[in-house]
Amino acid sequence: MEERGNISIHTENIFPIIKKFLYSDHEIFLRELVSNAVDATQKMKRLSSIGEYKGDLGELKVTVKVDKDAKTITISDNGIGMTAEEIKKYINQIAFSGATEFVERYKDASADKDQIIGQFGLGFYSAFMVAERVEIVTKSYQEGAAPARWECDGSTEFTITTAERAERGTDVILHIAQDSEEFLEVARIRTILDKYCKFLPVPVEFEGDTINNPNPIWTKQPSELTDEDYKNFYKELYPFSEAPLFWIHLNVDYPFNLTGILYFPKLKNDFEIQRNKIQLYSRQVFITDEVKDVVPEFLMLLHGVIDSPDIPLNVSRSFLQADSNVKKINTYITKKVADKLNDIFKKDRPTFETNWEDINVFIKYGMLSDDKFYEKAKDFVLVQNTEGKYYTLEEYKEFTQANQTDKNGQLVMLYTTDADKQHAFVEAAQNRSYDVLKLDSIIDSHFIGMLEQKLEKTSLKRVDSETIGKLIEKDEAKDSVLNDTEKEDLKKIYEAAINNQNMQVEVAPMAPDDAPVIITLPEFMRRMKDMSKTGGGGMMFMGNMPDTYNVTINANHSINQRILKAKDDNKERIARQAFDLALLSQNMLSGSALTAFVKRSVDLIGKE
Ligand SMILES: Nc1ncnc2c1ncn2[C@@H]1O[C@H](COP(=O)(O)OP(=O)(O)OP(=O)(O)O)[C@@H](O)[C@H]1O
């Protein structure tokens, strides 16, 4: 028997188009053909289980072979096979309609072309991206079925002839085109199989090895699995990563189908590098590791796998974002992650605290970017004080309320971004029994802004943004030892000694044992500048402005009383010395000013 025919399509020769535009993704031909072969074996299994097939199933498997001399790649399976009639129906018509649809869509100028190329499963016809001729030799499982051979050279013409084949199943033989000979390299094929076929549900053999794990743990029930299983699977996915902190097993079948395991990696601060670590599968076939639209942005810091046949992969990204299944998946995953964190927090707070350094960026990022997540996380998000103790927001409020509420009823939470550099201020706050939080990671400036918005009657101030008396303003007015004229004189002396327009001098009564001079950068100024640095809020111009500091002179400090009494030529010298000491305590003294300070200090010591 030989039959020649014409594949009926509406579009003129589509192969040049497929070849040209799928260039970057040529390797997916193997994913498509191997998953077809796997499907054929799965169908066999099903037929057997429902009693449609009564014979011996044998060991179901798929084999990939490369023959460099013959320039062929052969994908073989012992699945259901096809009769000549089925080839005509499934290959000539169905498979082709997919390819035709692709070209139709591609012609649509408004479509997002990169996305179509990246996500369109071209099925069987993707073989022509790398092959100049494709043969199918197949025998159906049905009793007495005649084996058939189909051949096509990439034009719209095909032939079907009878073939020799004893066993049930299908061989797809690709005669590799000259420009695709890279795919005749064993190493290349192994890499591709490893990427796309690692977890296919039937053993896939290549060069004598089974290259896949047909029963990955996400397909099992959590009750069947131990911690070791989860950790080993993580190793299998990311051989070079540190062990994960904990994980979530996802398992839904209504209203959409989704399984998977998400791991919390050790994050630290290098979270940029760790993206694209979640792999998306559809029935165990790897699809992509760009899960941007399927998983909420902040969850992309997690690692692991998601498997869902309900995610439409053959459509453009804009469609994906609007897809209601994708939205539900997003919400579901967010909720699961929040629940898991809450669970650990409730059941094992010490572990939660130990891991806080690794997970805080992730949780804060989530709270900032997703209101629903904020609502759940606000009860378990932690803040840590300079003593290393952890509090929830509620606990911290209770802890500080009595002592740190100002005269307007506003609770003022104090924080430091660098407990070393801001040591003098931290100590001054502690001397008043104020508590100071450590908020020093990159995300904390945004986190602080969010807390102020969300928490009622609460503001956050960096310890060095005001003098201690003004950080948390209380009603108690401090008496000043100096009268107004003396204060005015003192101010003038300091202004002359400092001689810098960006230092706003003010004389105010403080405790005699507070520092004589205190330099602060107002909270508002600093936040504006921080924002301009990270490029937010149209504050770019602020970045170029010099810092304007407040210099507060402690009217009640004995040094300042001495300055007023000192000889004229000594007044400025002592004032400058006191000012330099304040600069020094904040690491702000350098260059010629530092040299002058050292000289002056040596002189002063020498005098006594
Ligand atoms: N190895 C095979 N054994 C048996 N039938 C096959 C085999 N490969 C392909 N087929 C038949 O040809 C049809 C078309 O295959 P093709 O890969 O183009 O599309 P598909 O698998 O239905 O969808 P997809 O675009 O997701 O791959 C299949 O549905 C199947 O019936």
The ligand as an SDF file (V2000), in Angstrom:
LIG
                    3D

 31 33  0  0  0  0  0  0  0  0999 V2000
    3.9410    8.8500   19.8450 N   0  0  0  0  0  0  0  0  0  0  0  0
    2.6450    8.8750   19.5680 C   0  0  0  0  0  0  0  0  0  0  0  0
    1.8680    7.7950   19.7420 N   0  0  0  0  0  0  0  0  0  0  0  0
    0.5420    7.8270   19.4870 C   0  0  0  0  0  0  0  0  0  0  0  0
   -0.1050    8.9090   19.0400 N   0  0  0  0  0  0  0  0  0  0  0  0
    0.6110   10.0310   18.8330 C   0  0  0  0  0  0  0  0  0  0  0  0
    2.0080   10.0860   19.0790 C   0  0  0  0  0  0  0  0  0  0  0  0
    2.4410   11.3330   18.7780 N   0  0  0  0  0  0  0  0  0  0  0  0
    1.3530   12.0220   18.3680 C   0  0  0  0  0  0  0  0  0  0  0  0
    0.2540   11.2720   18.4080 N   0  0  0  0  0  0  0  0  0  0  0  0
   -1.1200   11.6440   18.0340 C   0  0  0  0  0  0  0  0  0  0  0  0
   -1.0650   12.8220   17.2680 O   0  0  0  0  0  0  0  0  0  0  0  0
   -1.8490   13.8620   17.8870 C   0  0  0  0  0  0  0  0  0  0  0  0
   -1.2810   15.2110   17.5790 C   0  0  0  0  0  0  0  0  0  0  0  0
   -0.0720   15.4150   18.2770 O   0  0  0  0  0  0  0  0  0  0  0  0
    0.4350   16.8650   18.6420 P   0  0  0  0  0  0  0  0  0  0  0  0
    1.6340   16.7340   19.4530 O   0  0  0  0  0  0  0  0  0  0  0  0
    0.5780   17.6760   17.4270 O   0  0  0  0  0  0  0  0  0  0  0  0
   -0.7600   17.4730   19.4470 O   0  0  0  0  0  0  0  0  0  0  0  0
   -1.2430   17.1370   20.9330 P   0  0  0  0  0  0  0  0  0  0  0  0
   -0.2870   16.2110   21.5970 O   0  0  0  0  0  0  0  0  0  0  0  0
   -2.6610   16.7060   20.8590 O   0  0  0  0  0  0  0  0  0  0  0  0
   -1.1830   18.5660   21.6150 O   0  0  0  0  0  0  0  0  0  0  0  0
    0.1090   19.4340   22.0210 P   0  0  0  0  0  0  0  0  0  0  0  0
    0.0740   20.6480   21.1840 O   0  0  0  0  0  0  0  0  0  0  0  0
   -0.1250   19.7410   23.4690 O   0  0  0  0  0  0  0  0  0  0  0  0
    1.3310   18.6040   21.8330 O   0  0  0  0  0  0  0  0  0  0  0  0
   -1.8700   13.5010   19.3370 C   0  0  0  0  0  0  0  0  0  0  0  0
   -3.0160   14.0110   19.9910 O   0  0  0  0  0  0  0  0  0  0  0  0
   -1.9140   11.9560   19.2930 C   0  0  0  0  0  0  0  0  0  0  0  0
   -3.2300   11.4870   19.1020 O   0  0  0  0  0  0  0  0  0  0  0  0
  1  2  1  0
  2  3  1  0
  2  7  2  0
  3  4  2  0
  4  5  1  0
  5  6  2  0
  6  7  1  0
  6 10  1  0
  7  8  1  0
  8  9  2  0
  9 10  1  0
 10 11  1  0
 11 12  1  0
 11 30  1  0
 12 13  1  0
 13 14  1  0
 13 28  1  0
 14 15  1  0
 15 16  1  0
 16 17  2  0
 16 18  1  0
 16 19  1  0
 19 20  1  0
 20 21  2  0
 20 22  1  0
 20 23  1  0
 23 24  1  0
 24 25  2  0
 24 26  1  0
 24 27  1  0
 28 29  1  0
 28 30  1  0
 30 31  1  0
M  END
$$$$
